Amino acid sequence: MAVTTVQEVIQRVTGLDPSRLQGMSGVVLFDLSGEGGGKWTLTFGEGKVKVEEGQTSTPNVTLSMNAADFIAMANGQLNPVSAFMQGKIRVTGDMGMAMRLQSILT
């Protein structure tokens, strides 16, 4: 089912099967601009994810993008690698962790 808001994408992540989160550990900050944007901190560990609105701790990786691109990526309408190469996504920090997010978000 397609999501239409950033909150729906974030909610989908919190409801993932813990097996999809295995091996994921650390803090991710999504810094989303434009309509519906904002900052969300996701803390991964032990097959769980904790989501908080705002920047609540020091991230291992920060992903900055437009909220509409974030939603399109979550719906499979925007390839994350292509978006990065086009400058639509800026990654600061742990690139490996950012790449792992692709399988979690889409």
Order of alpha helices (4+ residues) and beta strands (2+ residues): alpha-alpha-beta-beta-beta-beta-alpha-alpha-beta-alpha
